[in-house]
Amino acid sequence: MENDMPAARPDGPAARDVLRDLDADRSALSGRMAAPAWTHVAFALLAAGFVLSPAFSGGLRAALVPVLVLLTVVLLGYQQSTTGVRARGVGARAWLAFAGALVGVLVLLSVSYGLVASLSPWWVLAPAAVAFGIVLAANIAFERSTREHLRRGR
């Protein structure tokens, strides 16, 4: 009879092999989900463009900001299609890196408006360079923490 067969024990060597294979699969998957390095630089350039926008005159600024927003959305879509990572599965540390970069860019944008109003538009280059560095570092940290989050299996 079919019911007379002893049940397989889940803690045997087969279970350990399955768990080892699962860990290997997670590691391989996290290695394949890396975004191309140029996307990190592209996000940083877009952030620097936002911080530079107060230096341009009203008409040019009004055209530049929607273009930067559109390029950001397109780049986000490309990165998601390349890596296969969706926003809900990235982990808390990745969201912390994103939030830090967003706050940093918004503060630097405010600084840029102040520099344009009180000094010269050329002074906007300094906060734009800082924004570039912040977003580049945050994007790399975001990807690393996302990969680690996946590697741990959460």
KEKE-3310 file (N, C-alpha, C; in steps of 0.2 Angstrom, whole numbers, plus 5000, padded with zeros to 4 digits):
npx = (5004:5001:5002:5009:5023:5037:5039:5049:5063:5065:5076:5087:5101:5097:5089:5099:5107:5097:5095:5109:5110:5100:5105:5117:5110:5104:5115:5121:5111:5110:5123:5120:5111:5117:5117:5122:5138:5137:5125:5125:5133:5125:5113:5119:5123:5111:5105:5114:5111:5098:5102:5109:5100:5094:5103:5100:5091:5073:5065:5073:5075:5062:5060:5071:5069:5057:5063:5073:5067:5059:5070:5075:5065:5064:5077:5076:5066:5074:5084:5077:5072:5084:5090:5080:5075:5063:5055:5049:5056:5069:5074:5077:5090:5093:5083:5085:5098:5093:5084:5092:5100:5090:5086:5098:5100:5089:5092:5104:5099:5091:5102:5108:5098:5099:5112:5112:5103:5110:5124:5133:5128:5137:5142:5134:5140:5147:5138:5132:5142:5144:5132:5132:5142:5136:5124:5130:5137:5127:5119:5127:5128:5115:5113:5122:5117:5105:5108:5114:5103:5095:5104:5104:5092:5079)
npy = (4994:5011:5020:5014:5017:5023:5040:5053:5060:5077:5082:5076:5071:5075:5086:5095:5096:5102:5115:5120:5121:5130:5141:5143:5146:5158:5166:5166:5172:5185:5190:5191:5201:5214:5230:5239:5248:5261:5266:5270:5282:5289:5291:5299:5310:5315:5319:5329:5338:5342:5350:5359:5366:5379:5388:5392:5402:5407:5401:5391:5383:5379:5370:5361:5354:5345:5337:5331:5324:5315:5308:5302:5294:5285:5279:5273:5263:5256:5251:5243:5234:5228:5223:5216:5219:5224:5238:5235:5224:5227:5230:5237:5244:5248:5257:5267:5272:5277:5287:5295:5300:5307:5317:5324:5329:5337:5347:5352:5357:5368:5375:5379:5387:5398:5402:5406:5417:5425:5426:5422:5413:5404:5398:5388:5376:5370:5364:5356:5347:5341:5335:5325:5317:5312:5305:5296:5288:5284:5277:5266:5260:5257:5247:5237:5234:5229:5218:5211:5209:5201:5190:5185:5180:5187)
npz = (5000:4997:5008:5018:5017:5024:5029:5022:5030:5034:5038:5034:5023:5010:5012:5017:5005:4997:5003:5002:4988:4986:4993:4984:4973:4976:4978:4965:4958:4964:4960:4946:4945:4944:4940:4925:4926:4920:4923:4936:4935:4926:4934:4944:4936:4932:4944:4947:4937:4940:4952:4946:4939:4944:4939:4926:4915:4916:4906:4900:4911:4914:4903:4905:4917:4916:4906:4913:4923:4915:4909:4920:4924:4913:4914:4927:4923:4914:4922:4931:4922:4918:4929:4936:4948:4959:4967:4979:4985:4990:5002:5019:5021:5008:5005:5014:5009:4997:5002:5009:4999:4991:5001:5002:4989:4988:4998:4993:4981:4986:4991:4980:4974:4983:4981:4968:4969:4978:4975:4961:4946:4943:4955:4957:4952:4962:4973:4964:4960:4972:4974:4963:4968:4980:4975:4967:4976:4984:4975:4972:4985:4987:4977:4981:4994:4991:4983:4993:5002:4994:4993:5006:5007:5009)
capx = (5000:5005:5002:5014:5030:5040:5040:5056:5064:5067:5083:5092:5106:5094:5087:5105:5108:5093:5097:5115:5108:5096:5110:5121:5106:5103:5122:5122:5106:5112:5128:5118:5107:5120:5116:5128:5141:5136:5119:5126:5135:5119:5109:5122:5123:5104:5105:5118:5107:5093:5105:5112:5094:5093:5108:5098:5085:5066:5062:5077:5074:5056:5061:5076:5067:5053:5067:5077:5062:5058:5076:5076:5060:5067:5083:5073:5063:5079:5088:5073:5072:5091:5092:5075:5073:5057:5056:5046:5060:5076:5077:5077:5096:5093:5078:5089:5102:5089:5081:5098:5102:5085:5086:5104:5099:5084:5096:5109:5095:5090:5108:5109:5094:5102:5118:5110:5100:5115:5130:5133:5126:5143:5143:5130:5144:5150:5133:5131:5147:5143:5126:5135:5146:5131:5120:5134:5139:5120:5117:5131:5126:5108:5114:5125:5113:5099:5111:5115:5097:5093:5109:5102:5085:5074)
capy = (5000:5018:5023:5010:5019:5028:5047:5055:5065:5083:5085:5071:5074:5078:5093:5099:5098:5107:5121:5122:5123:5136:5147:5144:5150:5165:5170:5167:5177:5192:5192:5193:5207:5220:5235:5242:5254:5268:5268:5274:5288:5292:5294:5305:5316:5318:5323:5336:5342:5345:5355:5365:5370:5386:5393:5393:5406:5404:5397:5385:5379:5376:5365:5357:5350:5340:5332:5327:5320:5310:5304:5298:5288:5280:5276:5269:5258:5252:5248:5238:5228:5225:5219:5212:5221:5229:5242:5232:5219:5229:5230:5244:5248:5251:5263:5272:5275:5281:5293:5300:5304:5312:5323:5327:5332:5343:5352:5355:5361:5374:5379:5382:5393:5403:5404:5410:5423:5430:5427:5421:5407:5399:5395:5382:5371:5367:5359:5351:5342:5337:5330:5320:5312:5309:5301:5290:5284:5281:5272:5260:5257:5254:5241:5232:5232:5225:5212:5207:5207:5195:5184:5183:5177:5190)
capz = (5000:4997:5015:5022:5016:5029:5027:5021:5035:5031:5041:5031:5018:5004:5014:5017:4998:4994:5006:4999:4982:4987:4994:4978:4968:4978:4977:4958:4956:4966:4955:4939:4945:4945:4935:4922:4929:4918:4926:4942:4933:4923:4939:4947:4931:4932:4950:4946:4932:4944:4956:4941:4935:4946:4936:4920:4915:4918:4900:4899:4917:4913:4898:4907:4923:4914:4902:4918:4926:4910:4908:4926:4924:4908:4917:4932:4920:4911:4927:4933:4917:4917:4936:4938:4955:4960:4973:4985:4987:4990:5009:5022:5020:5001:5005:5018:5005:4993:5006:5011:4992:4990:5005:5000:4983:4989:5002:4988:4976:4990:4992:4973:4973:4987:4978:4962:4972:4982:4971:4954:4944:4943:4961:4957:4951:4968:4975:4958:4960:4978:4972:4959:4972:4984:4971:4964:4982:4986:4970:4973:4991:4985:4973:4986:4999:4987:4982:5000:5004:4990:4995:5013:5005:5012)
cpx = (5004:5006:5007:5021:5031:5041:5047:5057:5067:5074:5089:5097:5103:5092:5093:5107:5104:5094:5104:5114:5104:5101:5115:5116:5105:5110:5123:5117:5108:5118:5126:5114:5110:5119:5122:5131:5139:5129:5120:5128:5129:5114:5112:5122:5116:5103:5108:5115:5102:5096:5107:5106:5093:5097:5105:5092:5078:5064:5066:5076:5067:5056:5066:5073:5062:5058:5071:5073:5060:5064:5077:5071:5062:5073:5081:5070:5069:5083:5084:5073:5079:5092:5086:5072:5068:5058:5053:5051:5068:5078:5077:5084:5096:5089:5081:5094:5098:5086:5086:5100:5096:5085:5092:5103:5094:5088:5100:5105:5093:5096:5109:5104:5096:5108:5117:5107:5105:5122:5130:5131:5131:5144:5139:5134:5146:5144:5131:5136:5146:5137:5128:5138:5141:5127:5124:5135:5132:5118:5121:5129:5119:5109:5117:5121:5107:5102:5112:5108:5094:5098:5106:5095:5079:5070)
cpy = (5006:5021:5020:5012:5024:5035:5049:5060:5071:5085:5080:5075:5077:5085:5098:5101:5103:5114:5124:5124:5129:5142:5148:5148:5157:5169:5171:5172:5184:5194:5194:5199:5213:5224:5237:5248:5260:5270:5272:5281:5292:5295:5300:5311:5319:5322:5330:5341:5346:5351:5361:5369:5377:5391:5395:5398:5403:5399:5391:5381:5376:5370:5359:5352:5344:5335:5328:5322:5314:5305:5300:5293:5283:5276:5271:5262:5253:5248:5242:5232:5225:5220:5215:5214:5226:5232:5239:5227:5221:5230:5237:5248:5252:5257:5268:5275:5280:5288:5298:5304:5309:5318:5327:5331:5338:5348:5356:5359:5368:5378:5382:5388:5399:5406:5408:5417:5428:5431:5427:5414:5401:5395:5389:5375:5367:5362:5354:5345:5337:5332:5324:5315:5308:5304:5295:5285:5280:5276:5265:5256:5254:5247:5235:5230:5228:5218:5207:5205:5201:5189:5181:5179:5180:5194)
cpz = (5000:5004:5020:5022:5021:5026:5027:5027:5032:5033:5038:5026:5012:5006:5014:5010:4995:4997:5003:4992:4981:4988:4988:4973:4970:4977:4969:4955:4958:4962:4948:4939:4945:4939:4931:4925:4927:4921:4932:4940:4930:4929:4943:4942:4931:4938:4950:4942:4936:4949:4952:4939:4938:4942:4929:4920:4915:4912:4899:4905:4916:4908:4901:4912:4920:4910:4907:4921:4921:4909:4915:4926:4919:4911:4923:4929:4917:4916:4930:4928:4917:4923:4938:4945:4955:4966:4979:4988:4988:4997:5012:5021:5013:5001:5009:5014:5000:4996:5007:5004:4991:4994:5003:4994:4984:4993:4997:4983:4980:4990:4985:4972:4977:4984:4972:4964:4975:4978:4964:4952:4944:4949:4962:4956:4957:4971:4970:4959:4967:4977:4968:4963:4977:4981:4969:4970:4984:4981:4971:4979:4990:4982:4978:4991:4997:4986:4988:5003:5001:4992:5002:5012:5008:5007)
residu = (MET:GLU:ASN:ASP:MET:PRO:ALA:ALA:ARG:PRO:ASP:GLY:PRO:ALA:ALA:ARG:ASP:VAL:LEU:ARG:ASP:LEU:ASP:ALA:ASP:ARG:SER:ALA:LEU:SER:GLY:ARG:MET:ALA:ALA:PRO:ALA:TRP:THR:HIS:VAL:ALA:PHE:ALA:LEU:LEU:ALA:ALA:GLY:PHE:VAL:LEU:SER:PRO:ALA:PHE:SER:GLY:GLY:LEU:ARG:ALA:ALA:LEU:VAL:PRO:VAL:LEU:VAL:LEU:LEU:THR:VAL:VAL:LEU:LEU:GLY:TYR:GLN:GLN:SER:THR:THR:GLY:VAL:ARG:ALA:ARG:GLY:VAL:GLY:ALA:ARG:ALA:TRP:LEU:ALA:PHE:ALA:GLY:ALA:LEU:VAL:GLY:VAL:LEU:VAL:LEU:LEU:SER:VAL:SER:TYR:GLY:LEU:VAL:ALA:SER:LEU:SER:PRO:TRP:TRP:VAL:LEU:ALA:PRO:ALA:ALA:VAL:ALA:PHE:GLY:ILE:VAL:LEU:ALA:ALA:ASN:ILE:ALA:PHE:GLU:ARG:SER:THR:ARG:GLU:HIS:LEU:ARG:ARG:GLY:ARG)
# end
